[in-house]
Amino acid sequence: GYIANQILQVSWTEFTAKLATASDLDAIHRTHADYLNRAIFRGLLTEKAAPVMNIIHSIFSLILKFRAQLIAHPWDRQQGEAVHPSFIAMQQSYNTFKYYSHFLFKGKTREYCFSSG
């Protein structure tokens, strides 16, 4: 959804609007280069954005790890409470997820990739 809505659609809309005002071949070339640069920037594919992309990859990896931990064993009932054999590992995965997502969503990543574009 992010790629379709924030990269492709927004970048394309900006590109077509600027293209309408291009008066010569050089202006078309500059407009196209700007379009490509903005799409790469918004896709977090710049060298500056690599730390943010690594955090996003880590978050998705943690989600998959948590799922694997969750389905590896069935829940048990002990003294009327639900207990999972991997609960401590799941709790560690959750805490790491929380740390990364807090870092990502609290704007700490702005220094890496959102200062220009």
C-alpha positions as CSV (number, residue, x, y, z in Angstrom):
1,G,0.0,0.0,0.0
2,Y,2.8,2.4,0.9
3,I,4.6,1.8,-2.4
4,A,1.4,2.2,-4.5
5,N,0.0,5.2,-2.7
6,Q,2.9,7.2,-1.4
7,I,5.6,6.4,-4.0
8,L,3.9,5.5,-7.3
9,Q,0.7,7.6,-7.2
10,V,2.1,10.7,-5.4
11,S,5.3,10.7,-7.4
12,W,3.4,10.1,-10.7
13,T,0.9,12.9,-10.0
14,E,3.8,15.3,-9.2
15,F,5.6,14.2,-12.4
16,T,2.6,14.7,-14.7
17,A,1.9,18.1,-13.2
18,K,5.5,19.3,-13.7
19,L,5.7,17.6,-17.1
20,A,2.8,19.8,-18.3
21,T,4.9,22.9,-17.7
22,A,8.0,21.6,-19.3
23,S,8.9,23.7,-22.3
24,D,11.8,21.8,-23.9
25,L,13.6,18.5,-24.0
26,D,16.0,19.5,-21.2
27,A,13.0,20.4,-18.9
28,I,11.5,17.0,-19.6
29,H,14.7,15.3,-18.8
30,R,15.1,17.3,-15.5
31,T,11.5,16.5,-14.6
32,H,12.0,12.8,-15.2
33,A,15.2,12.8,-13.3
34,D,13.5,14.5,-10.4
35,Y,10.6,12.0,-10.6
36,L,13.0,9.1,-10.3
37,N,15.0,10.7,-7.5
38,R,11.8,11.3,-5.5
39,A,10.5,7.8,-6.0
40,I,13.9,6.3,-4.9
41,F,13.9,8.7,-1.9
42,R,10.3,7.8,-0.9
43,G,11.0,4.1,-1.3
44,L,13.8,4.4,1.3
45,L,16.3,3.2,-1.3
46,T,18.9,5.8,-0.7
47,E,22.2,5.2,1.1
48,K,21.0,7.7,3.7
49,A,17.8,5.7,4.4
50,A,19.6,2.3,4.7
51,P,19.4,2.4,8.6
52,V,15.6,3.0,8.4
53,M,15.2,0.2,5.9
54,N,17.2,-2.1,8.2
55,I,14.9,-1.3,11.1
56,I,11.8,-2.0,8.9
57,H,13.4,-5.4,7.9
58,S,14.1,-6.1,11.5
59,I,10.5,-5.4,12.5
60,F,9.2,-7.7,9.8
61,S,11.7,-10.4,10.8
62,L,10.5,-10.1,14.4
63,I,6.9,-10.5,13.4
64,L,7.8,-13.7,11.6
65,K,9.9,-14.9,14.6
66,F,7.0,-14.2,17.0
67,R,4.6,-16.1,14.8
68,A,7.0,-19.0,14.6
69,Q,7.3,-19.0,18.4
70,L,3.6,-18.8,18.9
71,I,2.7,-21.7,16.6
72,A,5.6,-23.9,17.6
73,H,3.8,-25.1,20.7
74,P,0.1,-25.2,21.8
75,W,-1.1,-23.2,24.7
76,D,-1.4,-25.1,28.0
77,R,-3.7,-24.6,31.0
78,Q,-2.0,-24.4,34.4
79,Q,-3.9,-23.5,37.5
80,G,-6.7,-22.1,35.3
81,E,-4.4,-19.8,33.3
82,A,-3.2,-20.1,29.7
83,V,0.5,-20.8,29.5
84,H,2.8,-21.0,26.5
85,P,6.1,-22.9,26.6
86,S,7.8,-20.1,24.5
87,F,6.3,-17.2,26.5
88,I,9.6,-15.8,27.6
89,A,11.1,-15.9,24.1
90,M,7.9,-14.4,22.8
91,Q,8.1,-11.6,25.4
92,Q,11.7,-10.9,24.4
93,S,10.6,-10.7,20.7
94,Y,7.8,-8.4,21.6
95,N,10.1,-6.1,23.6
96,T,12.6,-5.9,20.7
97,F,9.7,-5.2,18.3
98,K,8.4,-2.5,20.7
99,Y,11.9,-0.9,20.8
100,Y,12.3,-0.8,17.0
101,S,8.8,0.4,16.3
102,H,9.1,3.1,18.9
103,F,12.4,4.2,17.3
104,L,10.8,4.2,13.9
105,F,7.5,5.9,14.7
106,K,8.7,8.6,17.1
107,G,10.7,10.3,14.4
108,K,14.1,9.3,15.4
109,T,14.7,8.2,11.8
110,R,14.3,11.7,10.4
111,E,18.0,12.3,10.8
112,Y,18.8,9.4,8.5
113,C,16.7,10.0,5.5
114,F,14.0,12.7,5.8
115,S,16.2,15.7,6.0
116,S,16.2,16.3,2.2
117,G,14.6,14.9,-0.9
